[in-house]
């Protein structure tokens, strides 16, 4: 064929692309096939993907976007959970060594309930085994609604006269109320005076007497002078003499009588036991406000429930307690104190811990234990958000409500609850003032002043 001649070659349809030989599957064992299926190559590829994702995720813009999504979702989830579920969370950590040494062992009693050791001033047949006119044990927890306040209302004043008992075996028919103030910690002022006013306004002053104990001389205090003049038979001041009060106890002459701390916890716990041993009667903490006559309770010897949740190792409180003169319960308490480790500074070792040790030893020896007043009787702040008393130092809300639709007005739900319980425990907080016009002022303080004014007009000076 000459240079100028040519022949037309056949053309392939564009719609039928020529297959790439490299795209065809290689035969097994070929180098290409080995590279694709190599696990090391696959792992390398995933590592590159992981590093890429992590790099992008750590960029500020990406983090901000994630937060904008995650935070609202978390809030929505939490709100949805609260609408469906009622959380109950309380965390407490206790040393296992401490539990094994202080809680688990139940040691024998010290013999105070033996017939030859019962004081002639203590009538065990009447005090422990005799018939009672009031019931202070609910039998079940009272955490729901107004159950505790309603139960307090079952203890009515009809049992007052039947429940009254002489303070000692020496013919003294007055029940002694005791309280304590440390003169070296703070001055006795108007805040402390409210306990005195609550006592004078709510208790029968012909059947009781209030003794204010202190570690120093308070006779020069102008506030106290006023009440001493007004109620010379129902009020007196005394200075604590630990050695004298500890006579005939296992603490007599012990160096433990010198124990104290900067918050008056240790010496306060000691004083209450000593004065009740020596004189019998009722102990009430200075940071309390009495709300009704305690007479229906006085046939019992008791401490109080710490709160409505029954703390595992500290279920009891001594802010309000009652024991008879030379009670064997107190004798056993002194035995525990004398044979145990000294109290830790700032602890309730001679308070809540002591009471639970004593209770367990009593029941182990088949001795009926002292009674436990339900939480709301004396400390209505110590329960759930929906049924505890309002904070005494926070102003009332604008709607005037307490809880469950109950109001804070005179004659309202809160007022009725306060009329049923026996005391309000303020838990110190001495630096705080009661809000003007608040529920404490309206439902308690003003009424104390009104009752005391009426008593003055009726000639109780």
C-alpha positions as CSV (number, residue, x, y, z in Angstrom):
1,X,0.0,0.0,0.0
2,X,1.3,3.4,-1.0
3,X,2.0,6.3,1.5
4,X,-1.0,8.2,0.2
5,X,-3.5,5.4,0.7
6,X,-5.1,4.6,4.0
7,X,-7.9,2.4,5.3
8,X,-10.6,3.5,7.8
9,X,-10.3,1.5,11.1
10,X,-13.5,0.5,12.9
11,X,-14.7,2.8,15.7
12,X,-16.0,1.5,19.1
13,X,-19.2,2.9,20.6
14,X,-18.6,5.5,23.3
15,X,-21.2,3.9,25.4
16,X,-19.1,0.8,25.8
17,X,-16.0,1.9,27.7
18,X,-13.0,-0.2,27.4
19,X,-12.5,-2.1,30.6
20,X,-9.3,-1.1,32.5
21,X,-7.2,-4.2,32.8
22,X,-6.1,-3.0,36.3
23,X,-9.7,-3.0,37.4
24,X,-10.0,-6.7,36.7
25,X,-9.6,-9.0,39.6
26,X,-6.2,-10.3,40.0
27,X,-5.6,-13.9,40.3
28,X,-5.2,-15.1,43.9
29,X,-1.7,-14.7,45.1
30,X,-0.9,-11.8,42.8
31,X,1.0,-8.8,44.4
32,X,-2.0,-6.5,43.9
33,X,-4.4,-8.8,45.6
34,X,-2.0,-9.3,48.5
35,X,-1.7,-5.5,49.0
36,X,-5.5,-4.9,49.2
37,X,-6.1,-7.8,51.7
38,X,-3.1,-7.0,53.9
39,X,-4.3,-6.5,57.5
40,X,-1.5,-4.1,58.2
41,X,-2.7,-1.8,55.3
42,X,-6.3,-1.9,56.8
43,X,-5.1,-1.0,60.2
44,X,-3.1,1.8,58.8
45,X,-6.2,3.1,57.1
46,X,-8.3,3.0,60.3
47,X,-5.5,4.8,62.2
48,X,-5.6,7.6,59.7
49,X,-9.4,7.9,60.0
50,X,-9.1,7.9,63.9
51,X,-6.5,10.6,64.0
52,X,-8.5,12.7,61.5
53,X,-11.6,12.4,63.6
54,X,-9.8,13.2,66.9
55,X,-8.1,16.2,65.4
56,X,-11.4,17.6,64.1
57,X,-13.2,16.8,67.4
58,X,-10.6,18.7,69.4
59,X,-11.0,21.9,67.4
60,X,-12.7,24.7,69.4
61,X,-15.4,25.1,66.8
62,X,-16.3,21.4,67.0
63,X,-16.2,21.4,70.8
64,X,-18.5,24.4,70.9
65,X,-21.0,22.7,68.6
66,X,-21.0,19.5,70.6
67,X,-21.6,21.5,73.8
68,X,-24.5,23.4,72.2
69,X,-26.1,20.0,71.5
70,X,-25.1,18.0,74.6
71,X,-25.9,20.5,77.3
72,X,-29.6,21.1,76.3
73,X,-30.0,17.4,75.8
74,X,-28.6,16.7,79.3
75,X,-30.9,19.3,80.9
76,X,-33.9,17.9,79.1
77,X,-33.0,14.4,80.2
78,X,-32.6,15.5,83.8
79,X,-35.9,17.4,83.8
80,X,-37.7,14.4,82.2
81,X,-36.2,12.1,84.9
82,X,-37.3,14.4,87.7
83,X,-40.8,14.4,86.3
84,X,-41.0,10.6,86.3
85,X,-38.7,9.7,89.3
86,X,-38.3,11.0,92.8
87,X,-34.6,10.9,93.7
88,X,-33.4,10.1,97.2
89,X,-29.7,10.5,97.5
90,X,-27.5,10.9,100.6
91,X,-23.8,10.1,100.7
92,X,-21.9,9.5,103.9
93,X,-18.5,7.9,104.4
94,X,-17.6,6.1,107.6
95,X,-14.3,4.5,108.4
96,X,-14.6,0.7,108.5
97,X,-12.2,0.6,111.4
98,X,-14.4,3.1,113.3
99,X,-17.6,1.0,112.6
100,X,-15.9,-2.1,113.8
101,X,-14.7,-0.6,117.0
102,X,-17.5,1.9,117.9
103,X,-20.7,0.6,116.3
104,X,-20.7,-3.2,115.8
105,X,-19.7,-4.4,119.4
106,X,-22.6,-4.6,121.8
107,X,-21.0,-4.7,125.2
108,X,-22.9,-5.7,128.4
109,X,-24.6,-3.2,130.7
110,X,-22.8,-1.9,133.7
111,X,-25.4,-3.3,136.2
112,X,-27.3,-0.1,136.8
113,X,-30.6,-2.0,136.4
114,X,-29.8,-4.5,139.1
115,X,-32.3,-4.3,142.0
116,X,-29.6,-3.4,144.6
117,X,-28.4,-0.5,142.5
118,X,-31.7,1.2,141.7
119,X,-31.8,4.6,143.5
120,X,-34.7,5.0,146.0
121,X,-35.4,8.2,144.2
122,X,-36.3,6.2,141.0
123,X,-39.5,4.2,140.9
124,X,-38.7,1.7,138.2
125,X,-42.2,0.0,138.5
126,X,-43.8,3.3,137.5
127,X,-41.2,4.9,135.3
128,X,-40.5,1.9,133.0
129,X,-43.1,-0.8,133.6
130,X,-46.1,1.3,134.7
131,X,-49.1,2.2,132.6
132,X,-48.8,5.2,130.3
133,X,-51.5,7.6,129.0
134,X,-49.8,8.8,125.8
135,X,-48.1,7.0,122.9
136,X,-45.1,8.6,121.3
137,X,-43.9,5.9,119.0
138,X,-45.5,5.9,115.5
139,X,-44.5,2.4,114.6
140,X,-43.6,3.3,111.0
141,X,-41.5,6.1,109.4
142,X,-43.4,9.3,109.1
143,X,-41.8,10.8,106.0
144,X,-44.9,11.2,103.9
145,X,-47.1,14.3,103.8
146,X,-48.3,15.6,107.2
147,X,-48.2,12.2,108.9
148,X,-45.7,13.2,111.6
149,X,-47.6,16.5,112.4
150,X,-50.9,14.6,112.4
151,X,-49.5,12.0,114.8
152,X,-48.2,14.8,117.1
153,X,-51.8,16.0,117.2
154,X,-53.0,12.7,118.7
155,X,-51.1,13.6,121.9
156,X,-53.7,15.9,123.5
157,X,-53.8,18.0,126.6
158,X,-56.3,15.7,128.4
159,X,-53.3,13.6,129.5
160,X,-51.5,16.6,131.0
161,X,-52.5,16.0,134.7
162,X,-52.2,12.2,134.4
163,X,-48.7,12.5,132.9
164,X,-47.3,14.9,135.4
165,X,-44.9,13.3,137.8
166,X,-42.7,14.6,140.7
167,X,-39.2,15.6,139.7
168,X,-37.7,13.6,142.5
169,X,-38.5,11.4,145.5
170,X,-38.2,14.3,147.9
171,X,-41.6,15.8,147.5
172,X,-40.6,18.4,144.9
173,X,-43.6,18.5,142.6
174,X,-42.0,20.8,140.0
175,X,-40.5,19.4,136.9
176,X,-37.2,21.1,136.2
177,X,-36.4,22.4,132.7
178,X,-32.6,22.7,132.2
179,X,-30.7,24.7,129.5
180,X,-27.0,25.8,129.2
181,X,-25.1,28.8,128.0
182,X,-21.3,29.2,127.6
183,X,-20.4,32.7,128.9
184,X,-17.0,32.6,127.3
185,X,-18.4,32.0,123.7
186,X,-21.0,34.8,123.4
187,X,-23.0,37.2,125.4
188,X,-26.5,36.2,126.5
189,X,-28.7,38.5,124.4
190,X,-32.1,39.0,122.9
191,X,-31.8,36.0,120.6
192,X,-31.1,33.7,123.5
193,X,-34.0,35.4,125.5
194,X,-36.5,33.9,123.1
195,X,-36.1,30.4,124.6
196,X,-36.9,31.9,128.0
197,X,-40.0,33.7,126.6
198,X,-41.1,30.5,124.9
199,X,-40.8,28.6,128.1
200,X,-42.7,31.2,130.2
201,X,-45.4,31.4,127.5
202,X,-46.1,27.7,126.9
203,X,-45.3,25.8,130.2
204,X,-47.3,25.6,133.4
205,X,-45.2,27.8,135.7
206,X,-46.9,26.4,138.8
207,X,-45.7,22.9,138.0
208,X,-42.3,23.6,136.4
209,X,-39.1,25.5,136.9
210,X,-36.4,26.7,134.4
211,X,-32.8,26.5,135.4
212,X,-30.3,28.3,133.2
213,X,-26.9,26.7,133.7
214,X,-23.6,28.4,132.7
215,X,-19.9,28.1,133.1
216,X,-19.7,31.6,134.6
217,X,-21.7,34.2,136.5
218,X,-24.7,35.5,134.7
219,X,-26.4,37.4,137.6
220,X,-25.3,40.7,136.2
221,X,-27.1,40.3,132.9
222,X,-29.9,42.8,132.6
223,X,-32.2,40.5,130.5
224,X,-31.9,37.7,133.1
225,X,-32.4,40.1,136.0
226,X,-35.8,41.0,134.5
227,X,-37.0,37.4,134.4
228,X,-35.6,36.6,137.8
229,X,-37.7,39.4,139.3
230,X,-40.8,38.4,137.4
231,X,-40.6,34.7,138.1
232,X,-38.6,34.1,141.2
233,X,-40.2,30.7,141.9
234,X,-40.0,29.5,138.2
235,X,-36.6,30.6,137.1
236,X,-33.1,30.5,138.5
237,X,-29.4,30.7,137.5
238,X,-26.8,28.2,138.4
239,X,-23.1,27.7,137.7
240,X,-22.1,24.2,136.7
241,X,-20.0,22.3,139.2
242,X,-19.1,19.1,137.4
243,X,-17.7,17.2,140.4
244,X,-20.8,17.9,142.5
245,X,-23.2,16.9,139.7
246,X,-21.2,13.7,139.0
247,X,-21.6,12.4,142.5
248,X,-22.5,8.7,142.7
249,X,-21.7,8.2,139.0
250,X,-18.7,6.4,137.4
251,X,-17.5,9.8,136.2
252,X,-17.1,11.1,139.8
253,X,-13.5,12.4,140.1
254,X,-12.7,11.6,136.5
255,X,-10.6,13.8,134.3
256,X,-13.3,13.4,131.6
257,X,-15.3,16.0,133.5
258,X,-12.9,18.6,132.2
259,X,-13.6,17.8,128.5
260,X,-14.8,20.7,126.4
261,X,-14.4,22.2,122.9
262,X,-14.7,25.6,121.2
263,X,-18.3,24.9,120.1
264,X,-19.7,23.7,123.4
265,X,-20.6,20.3,121.9
266,X,-18.7,18.0,124.2
267,X,-19.3,19.9,127.5
268,X,-22.9,20.6,126.4
269,X,-23.5,16.9,125.9
270,X,-21.9,16.2,129.3
271,X,-23.8,18.9,131.2
272,X,-27.2,17.7,130.1
273,X,-26.6,14.2,131.3
274,X,-25.2,15.4,134.7
275,X,-28.0,17.9,135.5
276,X,-30.7,15.4,134.6
277,X,-29.0,12.8,136.7
278,X,-28.8,15.1,139.7
279,X,-32.2,16.8,139.4
280,X,-34.2,15.0,136.8
281,X,-36.5,16.8,134.5
282,X,-36.3,18.1,130.9
283,X,-33.3,19.3,128.9
284,X,-33.9,21.8,126.1
285,X,-31.2,23.3,123.9
286,X,-30.8,27.1,124.0
287,X,-31.4,27.3,120.2
288,X,-35.0,26.0,120.6
289,X,-38.4,27.6,120.7
290,X,-41.0,25.7,122.7
291,X,-44.5,25.7,121.0
292,X,-46.8,23.9,123.5
293,X,-46.9,22.4,127.0
294,X,-44.6,19.4,127.3
295,X,-46.6,17.9,130.1
296,X,-48.3,15.0,128.1
297,X,-44.8,13.7,127.3
298,X,-43.3,13.7,130.8
299,X,-44.5,10.3,131.8
300,X,-41.8,9.0,129.4
301,X,-38.1,9.1,129.4
302,X,-36.9,10.0,126.0
303,X,-34.5,11.5,123.5
304,X,-35.5,12.6,120.0
305,X,-35.1,11.3,116.4
306,X,-32.3,13.1,114.5
307,X,-34.3,13.3,111.3
308,X,-37.0,11.4,109.4
309,X,-34.4,9.3,107.5
310,X,-32.9,7.5,110.5
311,X,-29.2,8.0,110.0
312,X,-27.4,4.7,110.1
313,X,-25.1,5.4,113.0
314,X,-26.5,8.6,114.4
315,X,-30.3,8.2,114.6
316,X,-30.9,10.0,117.9
317,X,-30.6,13.7,119.1
318,X,-30.5,15.2,122.6
319,X,-31.7,18.7,121.8
320,X,-34.8,17.9,123.8
321,X,-34.6,15.0,126.3
322,X,-36.3,13.9,129.5
323,X,-35.0,11.6,132.2
324,X,-35.9,11.2,135.9
325,X,-33.6,11.8,138.8
326,X,-31.0,9.1,139.2
327,X,-32.4,7.2,136.2
328,X,-30.6,3.9,135.5
329,X,-30.6,4.9,131.9
330,X,-28.2,7.8,132.7
331,X,-26.2,5.6,135.1
332,X,-25.6,3.2,132.1
333,X,-24.7,6.2,129.9
334,X,-22.0,7.3,132.4
335,X,-20.7,3.7,132.4
336,X,-20.2,3.8,128.7
337,X,-18.5,7.2,128.8
338,X,-16.1,6.0,131.6
339,X,-15.1,2.8,129.8
340,X,-14.9,4.2,126.2
341,X,-12.3,6.3,124.4
342,X,-12.5,10.1,125.3
343,X,-14.7,12.1,122.9
344,X,-13.2,13.5,119.8
345,X,-13.1,17.2,119.5
346,X,-16.1,18.7,117.8
347,X,-17.9,15.3,117.8
348,X,-21.2,14.0,119.1
349,X,-19.5,11.0,120.8
350,X,-21.2,11.9,124.0
351,X,-24.4,12.7,122.2
352,X,-25.9,10.8,119.3
353,X,-23.2,8.0,119.3
354,X,-23.6,7.5,123.1
355,X,-27.4,7.2,122.8
356,X,-27.3,4.6,120.1
357,X,-24.7,2.5,122.0
358,X,-26.9,2.7,125.1
359,X,-30.1,1.7,123.2
360,X,-28.4,-1.3,121.7
361,X,-27.0,-2.5,125.0
362,X,-30.5,-2.1,126.7
363,X,-32.3,-4.2,124.1
364,X,-29.6,-6.8,124.1
365,X,-30.2,-7.2,127.9
366,X,-34.0,-7.3,127.4
367,X,-34.4,-3.9,129.2
368,X,-37.1,-1.7,127.7
369,X,-35.2,1.2,126.1
370,X,-36.0,4.9,126.5
371,X,-38.5,6.4,124.0
372,X,-37.6,8.2,120.8
373,X,-39.8,11.2,119.9
374,X,-40.6,11.5,116.2
375,X,-38.5,14.1,114.3
376,X,-41.2,16.7,113.9
377,X,-42.0,16.9,117.6
378,X,-38.9,18.9,118.1
379,X,-37.1,19.4,114.8
380,X,-39.5,19.9,111.9
381,X,-36.7,21.1,109.6
382,X,-35.1,17.7,109.4
383,X,-37.1,15.9,106.7
384,X,-38.1,16.2,103.0
385,X,-38.4,19.4,101.1
386,X,-42.1,18.9,100.7
387,X,-43.0,18.5,104.4
388,X,-40.3,20.1,106.6
389,X,-40.8,23.4,108.3
390,X,-39.7,26.5,106.4
391,X,-36.3,28.0,107.1
392,X,-36.8,30.3,110.1
393,X,-34.3,32.8,108.7
394,X,-35.6,33.2,105.2
395,X,-38.4,35.6,104.3
396,X,-41.8,34.2,103.4
397,X,-42.5,33.8,99.7
398,X,-44.8,36.3,98.0
399,X,-47.6,33.8,97.6
400,X,-47.6,33.1,101.3
401,X,-47.5,29.3,100.8
402,X,-45.7,26.7,102.8
403,X,-46.2,23.3,101.1
404,X,-48.9,21.1,99.5
405,X,-51.0,24.3,99.1
406,X,-51.0,25.0,102.8
407,X,-50.6,28.7,103.8
408,X,-48.5,30.5,106.4
409,X,-51.2,32.8,107.6
410,X,-52.6,32.8,111.1
411,X,-54.9,29.7,111.3
412,X,-53.4,28.2,108.2
413,X,-51.7,24.9,107.6
414,X,-48.3,25.9,109.0
415,X,-50.0,27.4,112.1
416,X,-51.9,24.2,112.7
417,X,-48.7,22.1,112.4
418,X,-46.9,24.3,114.9
419,X,-49.7,23.9,117.4
420,X,-49.3,20.2,117.3
421,X,-45.5,19.8,117.7
422,X,-43.6,20.7,120.9
423,X,-40.6,22.6,119.8
424,X,-38.7,24.2,116.9
425,X,-35.0,23.6,116.8
426,X,-33.0,26.4,115.1
427,X,-29.6,24.7,115.0
428,X,-27.6,27.6,116.5
429,X,-27.3,30.2,113.6
430,X,-27.0,32.9,116.3
431,X,-25.6,35.4,113.8
432,X,-28.9,35.4,111.8
433,X,-32.0,37.4,112.5
434,X,-35.6,36.4,112.1
435,X,-37.1,38.2,109.0
436,X,-39.5,41.0,109.9
437,X,-43.0,39.8,109.4
438,X,-41.9,36.3,108.7
439,X,-43.6,33.1,110.0
440,X,-41.5,32.8,113.1
441,X,-42.3,36.4,114.1
442,X,-46.0,36.1,113.2
443,X,-46.8,32.6,114.5
444,X,-44.4,32.3,117.5
445,X,-42.6,35.4,118.7
446,X,-45.6,37.8,118.7
447,X,-47.7,35.2,120.5
448,X,-45.1,34.7,123.2
449,X,-45.2,38.4,123.9
450,X,-49.0,38.5,123.8
451,X,-49.2,35.6,126.3
452,X,-46.6,37.2,128.6
453,X,-48.4,40.5,128.5
454,X,-51.7,38.8,129.5
455,X,-49.9,37.0,132.3
456,X,-48.5,40.3,133.5
457,X,-52.0,41.9,133.4
458,X,-53.3,38.9,135.4
459,X,-50.8,39.6,138.1
460,X,-48.1,37.0,137.7
461,X,-45.3,39.3,138.8
